[in-house]
């Protein structure tokens, strides 16, 4: 009986370990404008590893999307989960706002079949494509120390930029920020040769029940070449169907501007990111979502319409080849 109890405890512990997310946190710097002299913008990005898959996403997008998910669940009375099954949504400190992000998308990687999917949310819909270019690294014998790890240098020409990576062979994860992966170890430091994009590993966290992003069953599958056209098509379809998540007054079918999600949130978020979320929208308050979300995210209701737009004129990929 004692042996059975010990086995049950071991299986329980193993299940918890297998279900938790290993989060690799990066301090990310972006030069938003290569023509005008401006300061580098800093934000936090994550690589979340779980079940032989990973998610690359910015902290701001993860916070915003988790809040919208909570609001949608509260709108739907049929969506009820036990306390045990609910993911722990990130909180905001009182008085703080969700910051803009350069990464208005998320990227999933499957380690087993080595697929990389680039996903964007268009209102309540998704459009995605599978990366079809091979990442051909040139691994150098040059090594160094970084943040307590032995790292090795590698370079690659990808998306019109020359990337310099420093990976840690002792971290047996063939992954890195953005789409960059395929090295025998996790990339801890990544920078393009122009210095426009810099990713620096800060720390690792273990999160038992984190919010995550997934490709929805009804997502529009596209290709890398046709991606922008398919995005425009989805926007037009949503406008034609008067989708509740398209702002018809500000809608512009030509691009990302003029769109925002018709959701909002209450105040009262007080814990650090990754530790859960309290509060929400009660019945009868849903009509104020736009105003609440604009206030909470520090955006205005001007003609731009895209509350998370940094005005970036320096894309991460300079070439589609």
Order of alpha helices (4+ residues) and beta strands (2+ residues): alpha-beta-beta-beta-alpha-beta-beta-beta-beta-beta-beta-beta-beta-beta-alpha-alpha
